[in-house]
Amino acid sequence: MALRTPLLLAGCLLALSVGAMAGTAHTYAFGQPASADKATRTVEVVLQDMSFSPKSLDVKAGETVRFVLVNKGQLLHEFNLGDAAMHAEHQKQMMQMQASGMLNATGMGKMDHGAMEHGDMGNMGNMGGMKHDDPNSVLVGPGKTAELTWTFSKATGLEFACNIPGHYQAGMVGKINVD
């Protein structure tokens, strides 16, 4: 019995690490993450409670944009690149996080989403070790600033959105036109 617990723990850790490695090979039809030094343009996006400013953005195929995300609202927000179907799927995951108590209106509950490498939440705590490697998304805590840099390819129907439960539906979504 004493041996079972360490073996079970080792098995769980192995499964988590294999899942994390498998998840690092994200591919997106609309582009790929890039380092900030590759950016050809910087765009500041202000996140208010239930709105983005600007509401739309024009980019050229092949352009690398560094987004500086400033949360001037009172709530936790997300900046996520994708199409409507991707956002709908991600909203389900965020709803599960909220239902489990991991996510609340201003930050993370029992577990720090920022420690899961989902973006800079302004040092809201650290659970360490866990990894959520969505390179097309970042969470930004109230009063905080974060960055996301992306190289765009040709795409249609591309949006930037906040997928915190209810935010997308309240209008926290914008369009990205790639030409």
DRENVEXBA-716441 format. One line per field, with one value per residue (C-alpha): residue in one letter; x, y, z. Coordinates in Angstrom, 2 decimals. Layout:
BEGIN
resn	A; ...
c1	X; ...
c2	Y; ...
c3	Z; ...
end
This chain:
BEGIN
resn	M; A; L; R; T; P; L; L; L; A; G; C; L; L; A; L; S; V; G; A; M; A; G; T; A; H; T; Y; A; F; G; Q; P; A; S; A; D; K; A; T; R; T; V; E; V; V; L; Q; D; M; S; F; S; P; K; S; L; D; V; K; A; G; E; T; V; R; F; V; L; V; N; K; G; Q; L; L; H; E; F; N; L; G; D; A; A; M; H; A; E; H; Q; K; Q; M; M; Q; M; Q; A; S; G; M; L; N; A; T; G; M; G; K; M; D; H; G; A; M; E; H; G; D; M; G; N; M; G; N; M; G; G; M; K; H; D; D; P; N; S; V; L; V; G; P; G; K; T; A; E; L; T; W; T; F; S; K; A; T; G; L; E; F; A; C; N; I; P; G; H; Y; Q; A; G; M; V; G; K; I; N; V; D
c1	0.00; 2.83; 4.29; 0.99; 0.71; 4.14; 3.53; 0.12; 1.62; 4.45; 1.91; -0.15; 2.93; 4.01; 0.55; 0.60; 4.05; 3.19; 0.00; 1.97; 4.53; 1.80; 0.08; 3.14; 2.73; -0.27; -0.85; -3.25; -4.53; -4.38; -0.73; 1.68; 3.12; 6.26; 8.79; 8.28; 11.56; 10.08; 7.14; 6.79; 4.06; 2.82; -0.90; -2.28; -5.62; -7.57; -9.75; -12.67; -15.44; -17.24; -15.46; -12.21; -10.70; -10.07; -12.99; -11.30; -7.85; -6.45; -3.25; -1.35; -0.64; 2.87; 2.79; 3.95; 2.00; 2.92; -0.28; 0.07; -3.05; -4.10; -6.94; -8.61; -11.64; -12.53; -12.76; -10.37; -10.30; -8.81; -7.37; -7.77; -7.16; -9.33; -12.49; -16.00; -15.84; -12.53; -13.96; -17.08; -14.90; -12.64; -15.70; -16.69; -13.28; -13.50; -17.00; -15.59; -12.84; -15.41; -17.64; -14.68; -13.75; -10.49; -11.76; -13.62; -14.54; -11.23; -8.74; -8.06; -9.58; -7.97; -5.43; -3.46; -4.19; -1.14; 1.09; -0.36; 1.49; -1.73; -0.44; 0.66; -1.96; 0.21; 1.65; -1.67; -0.01; 1.89; 0.91; 3.94; 4.36; 1.02; 1.05; -1.67; 0.11; -2.38; -0.02; -2.98; -4.39; -3.49; -5.37; -5.03; -6.00; -7.73; -5.32; -2.62; -0.85; 0.22; 1.56; 0.95; 2.91; 1.53; 2.52; -0.63; -1.23; -4.18; -7.40; -11.09; -13.46; -10.65; -11.62; -10.02; -12.26; -12.62; -13.90; -14.47; -18.03; -20.54; -18.00; -18.07; -21.87; -21.89; -19.96; -16.34; -15.21; -13.48; -12.60; -9.19; -9.10; -6.12; -5.33
c2	0.00; 2.42; 1.87; 2.48; 6.17; 7.17; 5.09; 6.66; 10.12; 9.35; 8.10; 11.27; 13.47; 11.51; 11.88; 15.63; 16.07; 14.01; 16.06; 19.28; 18.15; 17.07; 20.44; 22.48; 21.77; 24.05; 25.00; 27.70; 28.44; 32.17; 32.36; 31.61; 33.12; 35.22; 36.90; 40.61; 41.50; 40.19; 42.64; 45.11; 47.01; 47.47; 47.88; 48.85; 47.22; 48.56; 46.03; 47.68; 45.84; 44.28; 46.11; 46.34; 49.47; 49.33; 47.17; 46.03; 45.81; 45.48; 43.47; 42.23; 38.55; 37.90; 40.88; 40.37; 42.43; 42.96; 43.50; 45.48; 44.64; 47.12; 46.09; 49.31; 47.43; 46.02; 42.41; 39.73; 39.67; 37.56; 38.43; 35.37; 35.12; 32.70; 32.26; 32.01; 28.19; 28.31; 30.90; 28.78; 25.79; 27.85; 29.32; 25.79; 25.31; 28.67; 27.79; 24.56; 26.56; 28.92; 26.05; 24.36; 27.54; 28.05; 31.25; 34.20; 37.71; 39.33; 36.49; 32.92; 31.06; 27.84; 27.65; 30.41; 30.42; 32.65; 29.92; 27.68; 29.89; 31.24; 34.76; 37.43; 38.03; 40.39; 37.98; 36.78; 33.80; 30.72; 27.07; 26.18; 23.23; 23.31; 24.53; 25.80; 26.53; 28.40; 30.77; 32.61; 33.71; 35.75; 36.63; 40.16; 40.99; 44.25; 47.18; 44.99; 44.98; 41.94; 41.26; 38.82; 38.82; 37.10; 36.63; 36.57; 34.49; 34.76; 34.13; 34.92; 35.27; 36.04; 37.63; 38.72; 37.98; 37.61; 34.13; 34.65; 33.34; 35.90; 38.43; 37.38; 37.32; 40.83; 42.12; 41.73; 40.67; 42.42; 41.65; 41.21; 41.65; 39.96; 40.97
c3	0.00; 0.81; -2.67; -4.48; -3.60; -4.96; -8.09; -8.59; -8.11; -10.56; -13.11; -12.79; -13.17; -16.24; -17.79; -17.13; -18.64; -21.73; -22.16; -21.82; -24.40; -26.80; -26.40; -27.36; -31.07; -31.57; -35.17; -36.27; -39.77; -38.99; -37.90; -35.11; -31.94; -32.31; -30.07; -29.39; -31.14; -34.42; -34.28; -37.12; -35.27; -31.71; -31.04; -27.64; -26.87; -23.89; -22.11; -20.32; -18.59; -21.58; -24.40; -26.34; -27.85; -30.75; -31.85; -35.07; -36.57; -40.08; -40.54; -43.56; -44.14; -42.81; -40.43; -36.84; -34.31; -30.66; -28.68; -25.46; -23.47; -20.80; -18.50; -17.32; -16.04; -12.64; -13.89; -15.12; -18.94; -21.67; -25.07; -27.28; -31.04; -33.00; -35.01; -33.56; -33.32; -31.42; -29.03; -28.43; -27.53; -25.27; -23.53; -22.47; -20.85; -19.09; -17.83; -16.34; -14.64; -13.17; -12.00; -10.31; -8.43; -10.34; -11.96; -10.46; -11.60; -10.69; -10.96; -10.13; -7.22; -5.97; -8.78; -10.42; -14.16; -14.66; -13.22; -15.91; -18.41; -19.85; -19.60; -17.18; -14.54; -12.57; -10.00; -8.61; -6.95; -8.03; -7.93; -10.09; -12.40; -14.20; -17.76; -20.06; -23.30; -25.44; -27.27; -28.84; -25.49; -22.41; -19.22; -17.85; -14.27; -13.32; -13.57; -15.17; -18.52; -20.57; -24.06; -26.88; -30.15; -33.24; -36.89; -39.00; -42.10; -44.45; -42.56; -42.60; -39.69; -37.25; -33.93; -30.70; -27.76; -24.03; -23.25; -19.52; -19.03; -20.32; -21.61; -25.30; -25.20; -23.67; -26.69; -25.67; -29.14; -32.03; -35.65; -37.22; -40.98; -42.62; -46.20
end
